[in-house]
Amino acid sequence: MNPEPPVATQTQLDELTTLLPPEDLPAHLSSEACAICLEQFDMQPESAPPDAPLELRQINRCAHIFHRLCIDQWLLENNRKCP
């Protein structure tokens, strides 16, 4: 029996999360920060390329929201579970 891989695949990422336009961020979260990079949701993470659009991603199962760049890297390279 093979153990499941510790990271998500791109297919799993696409199926289990939803891209959220910044303008659709619930008002009560507008002053909150991404739990990965600690930057506010209305600001691009420092690791983002200068011309990258501001995008958010919501994990469907728990409804947690992160910068897309932050959570994609977390799930695809570090751990397939919500941080």
N, C-alpha and C positions, 0 to 999 in steps of 0.2 A: 504494500500500500504506500503510495507516494504522498508525502505531506503537501498541503497547499503551499504555493509560493508565498513568501512573506510580503510581496508587493503586488499591486493591482496591475492588470493589463490595461491598455488603452480602451479596449472594448468594455471592460468592467467599469472603468472610469466614466465612459459615455453613458452606460446603462444605469448606473447607480447615482449619478449626480445630474444637476441641472445648471446650465449657465444662467446667470441672473444679471440682467443689465443694471448698472449702478443706480439708475433712476427708479428701479423696482425694489430697492432695498427698503425694508420696512422702516418707518420713521423712527421707531424706538431704538433702532440699531445705527442710525446715522452718525452718532458720535462715538460708536464703539470701534474697536480695533480688531484686526485679523489676529487670531490667537497664535499664528505661526510667526509672522514678521513683526507684529505689534504696531504696525502702521494703521492709522484710521482707514476705514473702508473707502473714504472719498479721496484717498491719496494712493498713488502707485507705490508698490514695494520698492525698496532701494535696489533690489536685484533686477528690476525690470529694465529692458532696453528703453532708451529715451523715447522712441517712437511707438512703443507698445500701447495698445488701447487699455483703458482701465476696465477689467472684467472681474466679475465675482462668480463663485461657484458654490452651490448649495448641495450638501449631501442629503439625498432624499430620505434616508432612513431616520436620521436624527435632526434634520433641518438646520444643522450648523452651517454657517456661511464663512467663506474665506476668500482672499484674493485668488483668482484662478491660477496664477503662476505659482503661488505658494502651495496650494493644496495639490495641484498636479504633480509638482516635484515631490511632495510628501508621499502621495499615494503610489506614484510610479517608481520612485527610487528608494524610499525609506521603509514604509510600512503601509499595508493595505487597510488599516483601521483608522478611523477618525482620531485625530490627535486630541 
